[in-house]
Each structure stands twice: as C-alpha cells, then as structure tokens.
Amino acid sequence: MAAAQSKTAASKAAEGTVEDSVWAKLQSENHIPPLEFQGISLKEPTKRQIDAWREAKTNEEGERALFADQYDAIHALFNDQPSHVWENFNTLYLKHMFGTTGDEDLKG
C-alpha cells in the first residue's frame, strides 16, 4: 500500500514539474521589453488591457486601455507634432507590441 501511495505522490510531483515548466515557458517565451522614448515607458499590455482595447467604442477609450497611466504623457508629447509623427508612433507601437501592423512603412 505504501508503494502505491509513493507512486501516486511521485506521479503528482512529476506532473507538477511539467505544469511548472509549461508555466515557465509561457512566462519567458516572446517576452516584449518596454517601449521607451522621451521619458515614457510603455510596458507590454496585459490580456485585460487588450480585451478593453478590442471592446473600446472610441479611439480614446482604446488608447486609454493600452497606454494606461501613460495616456496623458503620450498625448502631451505628440499633440503639437506633425500628424506623421503620431502615425509613425502608432505604427512602431503596434509593431513592437504585436509584431505587425500590415502597413509597416513609416511616413514622412
């Protein structure tokens, strides 16, 4: 009986190792470093942020979901810039955080 319990415990321990290694792999693969410029640091959005962005009814709501506490700083930086600078930022942000935007050419 003790041998059967021992095997069960060993089996569970082995399963835990597999689960932990899968979780570790999920945490470490495809890590995206922050996008940093002009004193602003944008971290990789969380699933919750991406869900809110996808469900946003307006551009502002979507940007607030993605940029979080950096929303005001980003707009303060870009509000007086030519529009192509804002478009270039959006292209680079999407490429950095999500890999591709479809149209990856910068303007200007």
LINHU-V164892 format. One record per residue. PSI is psi in radians with two decimals (999 if undefined). Layout:
# LINHU-V164892
psi
PSI
PSI
This chain:
# LINHU-V164892
psi
-0.71
-0.62
-0.68
-0.73
-0.67
-0.75
-0.71
-0.77
-0.74
-0.70
-0.78
-0.71
-0.73
-0.71
-0.70
-0.66
-0.74
-0.81
-0.76
-0.68
-0.60
-0.80
-0.73
-0.71
-0.75
-0.62
-0.52
-0.47
2.48
0.47
2.37
2.07
2.79
2.62
1.98
2.31
2.53
0.68
0.09
2.42
2.04
2.03
2.79
2.27
2.61
2.94
-0.72
-0.75
-0.75
-0.72
-0.78
-0.68
-0.79
-0.56
-0.07
2.47
-0.35
2.85
-0.76
-0.79
-0.72
-0.76
-0.72
-0.64
-0.78
-0.79
-0.27
-2.19
-0.07
-0.02
-0.91
-0.71
-0.70
-0.81
-0.63
-0.67
-0.73
-0.27
-0.65
0.22
2.72
2.64
-0.55
-0.48
-0.74
-0.74
-0.70
-0.72
-0.83
-0.72
-0.82
-0.68
-0.87
-0.71
-0.77
-0.82
-0.56
-0.08
-0.61
2.72
-0.12
-1.00
1.70
0.12
2.32
2.67
2.78
999
